């Protein structure tokens, strides 16, 4: 019988899954998803090859499980960070900051979209899961319009454009370049949704023209 990790069978399963997720993420950063095998992931995780199948049927199922785990953690942290913020502009700022801290959400390796490595069915299941993130942003934009902080707009289109902007941006790791790019991105998104914000120093202040 395999050695149990943790104090219970439940802890053993959770810690084994976490080992597999960590190994998968590390190997993907080194070589990409298509270049690694299920056996290599198991070896890197220190998990018996046969035991892996007790958790995931194949490499795609492992990838999907990993992304869903990361997305769930992200959504929980995001909702916790904006829970007590009432002003929609500040809530949107917090959302942008949360996105800027991410290293991967919609992409498994730089420049490789999930739809290129997942089957149509798996991609659809992932899409349904990621909708939670979009709904969070949709609620922020909706409340901003209702409170007069943002102008009337097509909310679905705005959500798509904002998330495309944030998920497609590679923020530099080095400071102060990272803070500068995040600040510029934040200003860009706030302007894009029509937020009532002061003009940056050195720029003339103009009243928003919402026509």
C-alpha atoms as an extended CHARMM CRD file, in Angstrom:
* protein
*
       211  EXT
         1         1  UNK       CA              0.0000000000        0.0000000000        0.0000000000  PROA      1               0.0000000000
         2         2  UNK       CA              1.4310000000        3.4300000000       -0.9420000000  PROA      2               0.0000000000
         3         3  UNK       CA              2.5840000000        5.6690000000        1.8810000000  PROA      3               0.0000000000
         4         4  UNK       CA             -0.0910000000        8.1770000000        2.8900000000  PROA      4               0.0000000000
         5         5  UNK       CA              0.9520000000       11.8340000000        2.6380000000  PROA      5               0.0000000000
         6         6  UNK       CA             -0.6160000000       13.9630000000        5.3820000000  PROA      6               0.0000000000
         7         7  UNK       CA             -2.8270000000       12.9320000000        8.2640000000  PROA      7               0.0000000000
         8         8  UNK       CA             -5.7550000000       11.5070000000        6.3050000000  PROA      8               0.0000000000
         9         9  UNK       CA             -6.7000000000       10.0640000000        2.9430000000  PROA      9               0.0000000000
        10        10  UNK       CA             -8.2860000000       13.3970000000        1.9950000000  PROA      10              0.0000000000
        11        11  UNK       CA             -5.0670000000       15.2830000000        2.8130000000  PROA      11              0.0000000000
        12        12  UNK       CA             -3.1070000000       12.6600000000        0.8970000000  PROA      12              0.0000000000
        13        13  UNK       CA             -5.2160000000       13.1890000000       -2.2170000000  PROA      13              0.0000000000
        14        14  UNK       CA             -5.0360000000       16.9830000000       -1.9840000000  PROA      14              0.0000000000
        15        15  UNK       CA             -1.2720000000       17.0400000000       -1.4480000000  PROA      15              0.0000000000
        16        16  UNK       CA             -0.7280000000       14.5650000000       -4.2730000000  PROA      16              0.0000000000
        17        17  UNK       CA             -2.8070000000       16.7170000000       -6.6110000000  PROA      17              0.0000000000
        18        18  UNK       CA             -0.8350000000       19.7970000000       -5.5440000000  PROA      18              0.0000000000
        19        19  UNK       CA              2.4470000000       17.9990000000       -6.2610000000  PROA      19              0.0000000000
        20        20  UNK       CA              1.1930000000       17.1030000000       -9.7230000000  PROA      20              0.0000000000
        21        21  UNK       CA              0.0460000000       20.6900000000      -10.3680000000  PROA      21              0.0000000000
        22        22  UNK       CA              3.4210000000       22.0800000000       -9.2840000000  PROA      22              0.0000000000
        23        23  UNK       CA              5.3140000000       19.5880000000      -11.4340000000  PROA      23              0.0000000000
        24        24  UNK       CA              3.0960000000       20.3240000000      -14.4380000000  PROA      24              0.0000000000
        25        25  UNK       CA              3.5520000000       24.1010000000      -14.0930000000  PROA      25              0.0000000000
        26        26  UNK       CA              7.3390000000       23.7670000000      -13.7630000000  PROA      26              0.0000000000
        27        27  UNK       CA              7.7010000000       21.4650000000      -16.7490000000  PROA      27              0.0000000000
        28        28  UNK       CA              5.4180000000       23.6290000000      -18.9060000000  PROA      28              0.0000000000
        29        29  UNK       CA              7.5780000000       26.6630000000      -18.1920000000  PROA      29              0.0000000000
        30        30  UNK       CA             10.6550000000       24.7020000000      -19.2410000000  PROA      30              0.0000000000
        31        31  UNK       CA              9.3800000000       22.9350000000      -22.3540000000  PROA      31              0.0000000000
        32        32  UNK       CA              5.7030000000       23.6040000000      -22.9870000000  PROA      32              0.0000000000
        33        33  UNK       CA              2.7070000000       21.3200000000      -22.5880000000  PROA      33              0.0000000000
        34        34  UNK       CA              3.0650000000       19.2970000000      -25.7830000000  PROA      34              0.0000000000
        35        35  UNK       CA              6.7150000000       18.4140000000      -25.0790000000  PROA      35              0.0000000000
        36        36  UNK       CA              6.1540000000       16.6740000000      -21.7420000000  PROA      36              0.0000000000
        37        37  UNK       CA              4.7080000000       13.2530000000      -20.9890000000  PROA      37              0.0000000000
        38        38  UNK       CA              2.4130000000       12.0190000000      -18.2530000000  PROA      38              0.0000000000
        39        39  UNK       CA              5.2470000000        9.8310000000      -16.9440000000  PROA      39              0.0000000000
        40        40  UNK       CA              7.6030000000       12.8260000000      -16.7000000000  PROA      40              0.0000000000
        41        41  UNK       CA              5.0310000000       14.7710000000      -14.7160000000  PROA      41              0.0000000000
        42        42  UNK       CA              4.5810000000       11.8700000000      -12.2960000000  PROA      42              0.0000000000
        43        43  UNK       CA              8.3330000000       11.4970000000      -11.8610000000  PROA      43              0.0000000000
        44        44  UNK       CA              8.8310000000       15.2260000000      -11.2270000000  PROA      44              0.0000000000
        45        45  UNK       CA              6.0230000000       15.1200000000       -8.6630000000  PROA      45              0.0000000000
        46        46  UNK       CA              7.4330000000       12.0740000000       -6.8990000000  PROA      46              0.0000000000
        47        47  UNK       CA              4.2280000000       10.1670000000       -7.5550000000  PROA      47              0.0000000000
        48        48  UNK       CA              4.0510000000        6.6160000000       -8.8750000000  PROA      48              0.0000000000
        49        49  UNK       CA              3.0250000000        6.4860000000      -12.5210000000  PROA      49              0.0000000000
        50        50  UNK       CA              0.1330000000        4.1380000000      -11.7970000000  PROA      50              0.0000000000
        51        51  UNK       CA             -1.0230000000        6.2280000000       -8.8450000000  PROA      51              0.0000000000
        52        52  UNK       CA             -1.4110000000        9.2740000000      -11.0920000000  PROA      52              0.0000000000
        53        53  UNK       CA             -4.3640000000        7.6060000000      -12.7980000000  PROA      53              0.0000000000
        54        54  UNK       CA             -6.1970000000        7.5720000000       -9.4770000000  PROA      54              0.0000000000
        55        55  UNK       CA             -6.4050000000       11.3660000000       -9.8320000000  PROA      55              0.0000000000
        56        56  UNK       CA             -6.4240000000       12.1330000000      -13.5630000000  PROA      56              0.0000000000
        57        57  UNK       CA             -7.2960000000       10.0050000000      -16.5730000000  PROA      57              0.0000000000
        58        58  UNK       CA             -4.7270000000       11.6200000000      -18.8510000000  PROA      58              0.0000000000
        59        59  UNK       CA             -2.4780000000       14.6400000000      -19.3580000000  PROA      59              0.0000000000
        60        60  UNK       CA             -5.3110000000       16.8300000000      -20.6250000000  PROA      60              0.0000000000
        61        61  UNK       CA             -7.4180000000       16.0610000000      -17.5490000000  PROA      61              0.0000000000
        62        62  UNK       CA             -4.4640000000       17.0390000000      -15.3680000000  PROA      62              0.0000000000
        63        63  UNK       CA             -4.0290000000       20.3190000000      -17.2420000000  PROA      63              0.0000000000
        64        64  UNK       CA             -7.7220000000       21.0960000000      -16.9660000000  PROA      64              0.0000000000
        65        65  UNK       CA             -7.7090000000       20.2760000000      -13.2570000000  PROA      65              0.0000000000
        66        66  UNK       CA             -4.6870000000       22.4990000000      -12.7190000000  PROA      66              0.0000000000
        67        67  UNK       CA             -6.2060000000       25.4750000000      -14.5250000000  PROA      67              0.0000000000
        68        68  UNK       CA             -9.5190000000       25.0880000000      -12.7150000000  PROA      68              0.0000000000
        69        69  UNK       CA             -7.6520000000       24.9550000000       -9.3920000000  PROA      69              0.0000000000
        70        70  UNK       CA             -5.6940000000       28.1130000000      -10.2430000000  PROA      70              0.0000000000
        71        71  UNK       CA             -8.8190000000       29.9030000000      -11.4610000000  PROA      71              0.0000000000
        72        72  UNK       CA            -10.7780000000       29.0040000000       -8.3280000000  PROA      72              0.0000000000
        73        73  UNK       CA             -7.9690000000       30.2940000000       -6.0970000000  PROA      73              0.0000000000
        74        74  UNK       CA             -7.7600000000       33.4820000000       -8.1370000000  PROA      74              0.0000000000
        75        75  UNK       CA            -11.4970000000       34.1570000000       -7.9610000000  PROA      75              0.0000000000
        76        76  UNK       CA            -11.5830000000       33.5500000000       -4.1990000000  PROA      76              0.0000000000
        77        77  UNK       CA             -8.6630000000       35.9530000000       -3.6410000000  PROA      77              0.0000000000
        78        78  UNK       CA            -10.1590000000       38.5250000000       -6.0050000000  PROA      78              0.0000000000
        79        79  UNK       CA            -13.5720000000       38.4970000000       -4.3600000000  PROA      79              0.0000000000
        80        80  UNK       CA            -11.9370000000       38.7070000000       -0.9430000000  PROA      80              0.0000000000
        81        81  UNK       CA             -9.8760000000       41.7260000000       -2.0260000000  PROA      81              0.0000000000
        82        82  UNK       CA            -12.8780000000       43.7110000000       -3.3020000000  PROA      82              0.0000000000
        83        83  UNK       CA            -15.4730000000       42.5600000000       -0.7860000000  PROA      83              0.0000000000
        84        84  UNK       CA            -15.2870000000       45.6710000000        1.3970000000  PROA      84              0.0000000000
        85        85  UNK       CA            -14.6540000000       48.1980000000       -1.4020000000  PROA      85              0.0000000000
        86        86  UNK       CA            -17.7630000000       50.1920000000       -2.2300000000  PROA      86              0.0000000000
        87        87  UNK       CA            -16.5540000000       52.6640000000       -4.8730000000  PROA      87              0.0000000000
        88        88  UNK       CA            -16.7240000000       51.0740000000       -8.3610000000  PROA      88              0.0000000000
        89        89  UNK       CA            -13.5860000000       52.8940000000       -9.5460000000  PROA      89              0.0000000000
        90        90  UNK       CA            -11.5920000000       51.5260000000       -6.6080000000  PROA      90              0.0000000000
        91        91  UNK       CA            -13.1090000000       48.0790000000       -7.1780000000  PROA      91              0.0000000000
        92        92  UNK       CA            -11.9790000000       48.2300000000      -10.7980000000  PROA      92              0.0000000000
        93        93  UNK       CA             -8.5060000000       49.3150000000       -9.6930000000  PROA      93              0.0000000000
        94        94  UNK       CA             -8.3510000000       46.2880000000       -7.3690000000  PROA      94              0.0000000000
        95        95  UNK       CA             -9.4690000000       44.0350000000      -10.2320000000  PROA      95              0.0000000000
        96        96  UNK       CA             -6.7210000000       45.4030000000      -12.4980000000  PROA      96              0.0000000000
        97        97  UNK       CA             -4.1050000000       44.9590000000       -9.7680000000  PROA      97              0.0000000000
        98        98  UNK       CA             -5.2250000000       41.3570000000       -9.2320000000  PROA      98              0.0000000000
        99        99  UNK       CA             -4.9300000000       40.6110000000      -12.9380000000  PROA      99              0.0000000000
       100       100  UNK       CA             -1.4980000000       42.2320000000      -13.0710000000  PROA      100             0.0000000000
       101       101  UNK       CA             -0.2250000000       39.8520000000      -10.3870000000  PROA      101             0.0000000000
       102       102  UNK       CA             -1.1700000000       36.7880000000      -12.4280000000  PROA      102             0.0000000000
       103       103  UNK       CA              1.4110000000       34.8180000000      -14.3770000000  PROA      103             0.0000000000
       104       104  UNK       CA             -1.0500000000       32.5600000000      -16.1880000000  PROA      104             0.0000000000
       105       105  UNK       CA             -4.8050000000       32.3210000000      -16.4030000000  PROA      105             0.0000000000
       106       106  UNK       CA             -5.8910000000       31.9640000000      -20.0290000000  PROA      106             0.0000000000
       107       107  UNK       CA             -2.4620000000       30.8600000000      -21.3050000000  PROA      107             0.0000000000
       108       108  UNK       CA             -0.4660000000       27.8330000000      -20.1950000000  PROA      108             0.0000000000
       109       109  UNK       CA              2.8090000000       29.0610000000      -21.6920000000  PROA      109             0.0000000000
       110       110  UNK       CA              3.6790000000       32.4960000000      -23.1050000000  PROA      110             0.0000000000
       111       111  UNK       CA              1.9400000000       32.9700000000      -26.4440000000  PROA      111             0.0000000000
       112       112  UNK       CA              0.2070000000       29.5630000000      -26.5040000000  PROA      112             0.0000000000
       113       113  UNK       CA             -3.5610000000       29.7650000000      -26.0470000000  PROA      113             0.0000000000
       114       114  UNK       CA             -5.4160000000       27.0090000000      -24.2750000000  PROA      114             0.0000000000
       115       115  UNK       CA             -7.5600000000       26.1930000000      -27.2600000000  PROA      115             0.0000000000
       116       116  UNK       CA             -4.4550000000       25.0030000000      -29.1170000000  PROA      116             0.0000000000
       117       117  UNK       CA             -3.6570000000       22.2920000000      -26.5450000000  PROA      117             0.0000000000
       118       118  UNK       CA             -7.0960000000       21.3020000000      -25.2330000000  PROA      118             0.0000000000
       119       119  UNK       CA             -9.8490000000       19.3550000000      -26.9530000000  PROA      119             0.0000000000
       120       120  UNK       CA            -13.0430000000       21.2390000000      -27.7710000000  PROA      120             0.0000000000
       121       121  UNK       CA            -14.9170000000       19.6060000000      -24.8910000000  PROA      121             0.0000000000
       122       122  UNK       CA            -12.2090000000       20.4260000000      -22.3250000000  PROA      122             0.0000000000
       123       123  UNK       CA            -11.9280000000       23.9920000000      -23.5860000000  PROA      123             0.0000000000
       124       124  UNK       CA            -15.6890000000       24.4090000000      -23.1950000000  PROA      124             0.0000000000
       125       125  UNK       CA            -15.5890000000       23.1470000000      -19.6030000000  PROA      125             0.0000000000
       126       126  UNK       CA            -12.7990000000       25.5900000000      -18.8780000000  PROA      126             0.0000000000
       127       127  UNK       CA            -14.7220000000       28.4030000000      -20.5400000000  PROA      127             0.0000000000
       128       128  UNK       CA            -17.7110000000       27.7650000000      -18.2820000000  PROA      128             0.0000000000
       129       129  UNK       CA            -15.4230000000       27.9050000000      -15.2420000000  PROA      129             0.0000000000
       130       130  UNK       CA            -13.6770000000       31.1370000000      -16.2750000000  PROA      130             0.0000000000
       131       131  UNK       CA            -17.0620000000       32.8400000000      -16.7510000000  PROA      131             0.0000000000
       132       132  UNK       CA            -16.9750000000       33.4760000000      -12.9840000000  PROA      132             0.0000000000
       133       133  UNK       CA            -14.1240000000       35.9470000000      -13.5280000000  PROA      133             0.0000000000
       134       134  UNK       CA            -16.0260000000       37.7540000000      -16.2580000000  PROA      134             0.0000000000
       135       135  UNK       CA            -19.1140000000       37.9840000000      -14.0600000000  PROA      135             0.0000000000
       136       136  UNK       CA            -17.0480000000       39.6760000000      -11.3460000000  PROA      136             0.0000000000
       137       137  UNK       CA            -15.9050000000       42.3690000000      -13.7720000000  PROA      137             0.0000000000
       138       138  UNK       CA            -19.4100000000       42.6630000000      -15.2110000000  PROA      138             0.0000000000
       139       139  UNK       CA            -20.7770000000       43.3760000000      -11.7240000000  PROA      139             0.0000000000
       140       140  UNK       CA            -18.1380000000       46.0850000000      -11.1870000000  PROA      140             0.0000000000
       141       141  UNK       CA            -18.9340000000       47.8020000000      -14.4990000000  PROA      141             0.0000000000
       142       142  UNK       CA            -22.6920000000       47.5110000000      -13.9390000000  PROA      142             0.0000000000
       143       143  UNK       CA            -22.5270000000       49.0650000000      -10.4730000000  PROA      143             0.0000000000
       144       144  UNK       CA            -20.2970000000       51.8500000000      -11.8260000000  PROA      144             0.0000000000
       145       145  UNK       CA            -22.9030000000       52.7330000000      -14.4570000000  PROA      145             0.0000000000
       146       146  UNK       CA            -25.7360000000       52.6190000000      -11.9320000000  PROA      146             0.0000000000
       147       147  UNK       CA            -23.8480000000       54.9590000000       -9.5920000000  PROA      147             0.0000000000
       148       148  UNK       CA            -22.9080000000       57.3580000000      -12.3770000000  PROA      148             0.0000000000
       149       149  UNK       CA            -19.1630000000       56.6270000000      -12.1790000000  PROA      149             0.0000000000
       150       150  UNK       CA            -19.0820000000       55.1320000000      -15.6890000000  PROA      150             0.0000000000
       151       151  UNK       CA            -21.1080000000       56.1480000000      -18.7560000000  PROA      151             0.0000000000
       152       152  UNK       CA            -23.6990000000       53.8710000000      -20.3470000000  PROA      152             0.0000000000
       153       153  UNK       CA            -21.9930000000       51.2700000000      -22.5330000000  PROA      153             0.0000000000
       154       154  UNK       CA            -22.2650000000       47.7400000000      -23.9030000000  PROA      154             0.0000000000
       155       155  UNK       CA            -21.1960000000       45.8720000000      -20.7760000000  PROA      155             0.0000000000
       156       156  UNK       CA            -20.4570000000       42.5290000000      -22.4390000000  PROA      156             0.0000000000
       157       157  UNK       CA            -18.2000000000       44.1920000000      -25.0040000000  PROA      157             0.0000000000
       158       158  UNK       CA            -16.4500000000       46.2440000000      -22.3240000000  PROA      158             0.0000000000
       159       159  UNK       CA            -15.7780000000       43.1310000000      -20.2230000000  PROA      159             0.0000000000
       160       160  UNK       CA            -14.3240000000       41.3050000000      -23.2180000000  PROA      160             0.0000000000
       161       161  UNK       CA            -12.0940000000       44.2390000000      -24.1840000000  PROA      161             0.0000000000
       162       162  UNK       CA            -10.8400000000       44.8700000000      -20.6420000000  PROA      162             0.0000000000
       163       163  UNK       CA            -10.0240000000       41.2230000000      -19.9870000000  PROA      163             0.0000000000
       164       164  UNK       CA             -8.3140000000       40.9340000000      -23.3890000000  PROA      164             0.0000000000
       165       165  UNK       CA             -6.1730000000       43.9200000000      -22.5060000000  PROA      165             0.0000000000
       166       166  UNK       CA             -5.2240000000       42.5740000000      -19.0870000000  PROA      166             0.0000000000
       167       167  UNK       CA             -4.7310000000       38.9020000000      -19.9440000000  PROA      167             0.0000000000
       168       168  UNK       CA             -2.6730000000       39.6720000000      -23.0310000000  PROA      168             0.0000000000
       169       169  UNK       CA             -0.2340000000       41.9940000000      -21.2840000000  PROA      169             0.0000000000
       170       170  UNK       CA              3.1400000000       40.7170000000      -20.0930000000  PROA      170             0.0000000000
       171       171  UNK       CA              4.1220000000       42.8540000000      -17.1240000000  PROA      171             0.0000000000
       172       172  UNK       CA              7.8920000000       43.0810000000      -16.5760000000  PROA      172             0.0000000000
       173       173  UNK       CA              9.2120000000       41.4190000000      -13.4380000000  PROA      173             0.0000000000
       174       174  UNK       CA             11.8300000000       44.0440000000      -12.6250000000  PROA      174             0.0000000000
       175       175  UNK       CA             11.1090000000       47.1910000000      -10.6430000000  PROA      175             0.0000000000
       176       176  UNK       CA             10.4540000000       50.0430000000      -11.1990000000  PROA      176             0.0000000000
       177       177  UNK       CA              9.4420000000       49.0540000000      -14.7430000000  PROA      177             0.0000000000
       178       178  UNK       CA              6.7410000000       46.6980000000      -13.4180000000  PROA      178             0.0000000000
       179       179  UNK       CA              5.0150000000       49.3550000000      -11.3000000000  PROA      179             0.0000000000
       180       180  UNK       CA              5.2120000000       51.8350000000      -14.1740000000  PROA      180             0.0000000000
       181       181  UNK       CA              3.5640000000       49.4440000000      -16.6590000000  PROA      181             0.0000000000
       182       182  UNK       CA              0.8640000000       48.4370000000      -14.1610000000  PROA      182             0.0000000000
       183       183  UNK       CA              0.0810000000       52.1050000000      -13.4360000000  PROA      183             0.0000000000
       184       184  UNK       CA             -0.1180000000       52.8940000000      -17.1660000000  PROA      184             0.0000000000
       185       185  UNK       CA             -2.3800000000       49.8780000000      -17.7570000000  PROA      185             0.0000000000
       186       186  UNK       CA             -4.6240000000       50.8810000000      -14.8820000000  PROA      186             0.0000000000
       187       187  UNK       CA             -4.9800000000       54.4040000000      -16.2540000000  PROA      187             0.0000000000
       188       188  UNK       CA             -5.6900000000       53.0540000000      -19.7450000000  PROA      188             0.0000000000
       189       189  UNK       CA             -8.4610000000       50.7060000000      -18.5380000000  PROA      189             0.0000000000
       190       190  UNK       CA            -10.0670000000       53.3570000000      -16.3240000000  PROA      190             0.0000000000
       191       191  UNK       CA            -10.1350000000       55.7830000000      -19.2540000000  PROA      191             0.0000000000
       192       192  UNK       CA            -11.4840000000       53.0700000000      -21.5510000000  PROA      192             0.0000000000
       193       193  UNK       CA            -14.5360000000       52.4830000000      -19.3430000000  PROA      193             0.0000000000
       194       194  UNK       CA            -15.0620000000       56.2350000000      -18.9260000000  PROA      194             0.0000000000
       195       195  UNK       CA            -14.2090000000       56.4180000000      -15.2250000000  PROA      195             0.0000000000
       196       196  UNK       CA            -14.2490000000       59.8530000000      -13.6250000000  PROA      196             0.0000000000
       197       197  UNK       CA            -10.5830000000       60.1650000000      -12.6370000000  PROA      197             0.0000000000
       198       198  UNK       CA             -8.2220000000       63.1480000000      -12.2940000000  PROA      198             0.0000000000
       199       199  UNK       CA             -5.8800000000       63.8040000000      -15.2140000000  PROA      199             0.0000000000
       200       200  UNK       CA             -2.2670000000       62.7360000000      -14.5460000000  PROA      200             0.0000000000
       201       201  UNK       CA              0.2470000000       65.4350000000      -13.6340000000  PROA      201             0.0000000000
       202       202  UNK       CA              1.3250000000       67.3490000000      -16.7180000000  PROA      202             0.0000000000
       203       203  UNK       CA             -1.8600000000       66.6570000000      -18.6830000000  PROA      203             0.0000000000
       204       204  UNK       CA             -4.7300000000       69.1460000000      -19.0510000000  PROA      204             0.0000000000
       205       205  UNK       CA             -7.8670000000       68.2640000000      -17.1530000000  PROA      205             0.0000000000
       206       206  UNK       CA            -10.8460000000       67.7080000000      -19.3950000000  PROA      206             0.0000000000
       207       207  UNK       CA            -14.4060000000       66.9410000000      -18.4880000000  PROA      207             0.0000000000
       208       208  UNK       CA            -15.5290000000       63.5740000000      -19.8750000000  PROA      208             0.0000000000
       209       209  UNK       CA            -17.4980000000       63.8990000000      -23.0840000000  PROA      209             0.0000000000
       210       210  UNK       CA            -20.0650000000       61.1220000000      -22.9730000000  PROA      210             0.0000000000
       211       211  UNK       CA            -22.1900000000       62.6040000000      -25.7070000000  PROA      211             0.0000000000
